[in-house]
Amino acid sequence: MSRPPLWRLAPWTRAPLLGLRQPAAVLAVLVTSAILACAVASAPLFLSSARSAALQQQLGDACAEVGWGQIGAGVQLRDQNGVSRGTRFDAAETDAALADAWSGAGRPGSRLVLATGIIGTTDNGPDAALVRDRAGVPLQIPGSLFYRPDALAHVDRVEGGDADGVWLPVGYARGGGVQVGDLIEVGGTPVTVAGLYTDLWATTPDSSWCDYRVLYANDTNANTPPPALLLATDVATFDALAGGFSVVTALRQVPVTAADQSVSDARALLAEQDSAQQRVALPPYEPLPNVRLPAAVARAELVESGLRGPVVPVAVAGALLALVLVAAAGSFWADRRATEVRLLAARGVGPVPLAGKAALELGLPALAGAAVGWAAARLLTAGIGPADDLDPGATTAALVSAVAAFVVGLGAAAAVAGLRARGTAERPLGAAPRWPARVPWELALLLGAGWCWLLLQTRDAVVSEGGVAQVNGLLVAFPLLAIAGAAVLLGRLVTGLLPRLRRWAGRRSPAVFLAVNRLTAARLATATLLVAVTLPVAVLGYTATLTASAQQTLEAKVGVQIGATRAVQTLSRFDPTPAIDAAGTFVVRYEGSAAAPDGEGDSAGRVDVQVLAVDPDDFAGTAFWDGSFADQPLPELLAALDGPDVDGRLPVVAAGLPAGDPDLRLGRTEVPAEVVATARVLPGRRTDAPVVLVAADRLPEITRNAGAARAAEIWTNGELAPAVEALTEAGGVRSRVLEPAGVQQAANFLGITWTFGYLSALAVFVGVIAVGGLLLYLEARSRSRVSGYVMARRLGLTRAAHLRSLLVELGGVAVAGILLGGALAAGAVALVYRRLDVDRVRPPTPLLDVPAPALALSAVVVVVVAGLAALYAQRAADRADPATVLRQDA
């Protein structure tokens, strides 16, 4: 009778279910396999999420039309000299062609926009035509023409009805003596004035006018107003008047929601746009597709490419840590099956069949863990990722990665189990560990960290490519390698002190003696557990601190440039009012020059300066300030502005200029001044020039012809609307606003905070791995712990004393891990955070922000988990049958 194959014998056929009999081991394998799968699957999901978020951030900060599909036709009817080119513009025909093209591309619901000039591109600009009143007298300002079906629903109507014609801005009409119902000429064509509306520049238009601001406001020069914006009531009116202009544009736009648009969605929309634009058969016209969305997509992909460098090492590091623990599960299997392994080895079973048996026992938990890991990666990306809108390819890549993680993890666990089983069968009990176990392999990690650090000395930690800030991968690899290598080395050194600690514990209480004795008896397991606690604490402390510091630095740079949370600026001249004081603080900005500090300045020995005339009484209450900006608080600096003159010179406060006489000039006007106090950074700095603060009520009058480029500003920490309204009521016109989104252009720097956010997620993953390692530690030592507990109970040890010993054992390792991890995190942060300057042009330099509550919570969680593990171990010991335990150890 032939011998059946091994895989058909009971030890192998029963193996899949046999492994489920140990809940703690099953849970440990499931958790570590889940983390392994989650680490590798999260990388493609995170990169896709970041790419979508970068696109959505750009589209959210821009006008809505930037993210829409758009096709169009532009035609130049006259040359630069105003001579007709013989081309006729037919609005109805053009509109029909554009609408049919979108319908043919599968997008029937498009929106019409008609305008004179170029709009909807990167170089917007209006075209003007002469407007004459009913007497044929030209109005002071020419006009441009605009039509959108809902345009009149988004203006403040002053007067008018439902008649066809054009609506004029009320200030423009009344300035020219034009009334509703009058017949005027636009570009030589008569048309009826159907109504009047409030000038858009004199109010706060809603978001529907965002992309058309250039048509009604000139943000760069208040003394050069744009053409008056005439709103046509219908397509026929626009068509009749268009011939009097040089440039006419017709657009058909497909609105989409930017908040849930992924890069794949944007590319699909652009493909439809290209298809629709190609369907437009209007040879004399210039195609006008949306060219801003492709630029946003390219920028989002640039953000993703910058993230790929640091994210991939992070994912690999997390995967390797999880893989080590998954492999440790194989070693644990061999220890738990030591008796069976020796029996099978005595019957001639080699390491390969034993590895196969381990794979069968660990397979179901590992498979379940891989599935849980993939689902966790997907849920985590949806819950805490930059965006939940993923590309289809990313989901597929994550699934393939999870499958590969399952195969590799199970293979590693099985291989370690086979090798461990062979060693168990072949090596005698009590044999000393072989030389590889005594080699400090962690030095290779430290050498790798040192090599990365040396490379980082010759490279920028943060680089800008195409205007997008990107983190150098070395900035991530160096601290991870250093923390991992140092954690293992410290674990080895600390556990090397355990024999001395055992002699000290011999004179202490039974609980302390038992705890230290158990830790010393299994130094390798103790070192592994210590490292498993130290690593997540160190990584979380490092990443949380850098993330908080980077965010605070970014906010400070934006706050310094704007001056406060928000600002509204105009070139108009007016005096502050109570409404302005209620909204914030009033600042007048001048361009000036001063004597250059040594080694700086132009050939004349001067440097440009920004001079801010402020109200010392309320400036500090609104202006952005950080304690690192100066050695004195801002109120004390401002108090110096009210001090006495210095030899007839005004006291001023400066950043970038030394104390003394700066030889200050505002344009061509000399202003006697004395720098009586200095700061490293002052709010309101928008160039790399020094900043000077002066009390507005003490500054001499600076005339219009002084060449000082005077600009009035209202800084506010509240909503913009009250500030804009106060400025308008005071006489300011054509204002422009400064907000964090516009100044920061967050898509440039999002990769930095996302990178360290991903690192923080890795720290949480490693923390879960530590929990899995704790379970394996408890299970691997359970037999010796339970047998020792049974014997000690016969010698009079109480249950409470044993529980205290478990708390001391596991709590001591937890506290040691917290202290070591905190020290490693502090060292890594000290080496790195100064190099994490996301924008070297804008001050301040990187700020340090330690998130103490988050770090304290992490420490509490570590201690609580150790306490729960001690309770679990005590419960397992109480449930053991003393007779069975003694019989197994006999």
Secondary structure, DSSP 8 states (H G I E B T S, - for coil): -----GGGSHHHHSHHHHGGG-HHHHHHHHHHHHHHHHHHHHHHHHHHHHHHHHHHHHHHHS-GGGGSEEEEEEEE-B-TTS-B-S----HHHHHHHHHHHHHHTT----EEEEEEEE-SSSS-EE--B-EE-TTS-B-SS-EEEEE-TTGGGGS-EEEE-S-SSEEEEHHHHHHTT--TT-EEEETTEEEEEEEEE--GGGS---GGGGGGGGGT--SS-TTS---EEEEESSHHHHHHHHTTSSEEEEEEEE---GGG--HHHHHHHHHHHHHHHHH---TTSEE----HHHHHHHHHHHHHHHHHHHHHHHHHHHHHHHHHHHHHHHHHHHHHTHHHHHHHHHTT--HHHHHHHHHHHHHHHHHHHHHHHHHHHHHHHHHHSS-S---HHHHHHHHHHHHHHHHHHHHHHHHHHHHHHHHHHHS-TT----GGGGS-THHHHHHHHHHHHHHHHTS-SEEEETTEEEE-HHHHHHHHHHHHHHHHHHHHHHHHTHHHHHHHHTTS-HHHHHHHHHHHHTHHHHHHHHHHHHHHHHHHHHHHHHHHHHHHHHHHHHHHHHSSSEEEEES------HHHHHHSEEEEEEEEEEE--TT-S-TTSEEEEEEEEE-TTTHHHHS---GGG-SS-HHHHHHGGGS--BTTBEEEEEESS-SB----EETTEE--EEEEEE-S--TT--SSS-EEEEEGGGS----GGG----EEEEEESS-HHHHHHHHHHHT--S-EEE-HHHHH-GGGTHHHHHHHHHHHHHHHHHHHHHHHHHHHHHHHTHHHHHHHHHHHHHTT--HHHHHHHHHHHHHHHHHHHHHHHHHHHHHHHHHHGGG--S-SSSS--------HHHHHHHHHHHHHHHHHHHHHHHHHHHHS-HHHHHHHH-
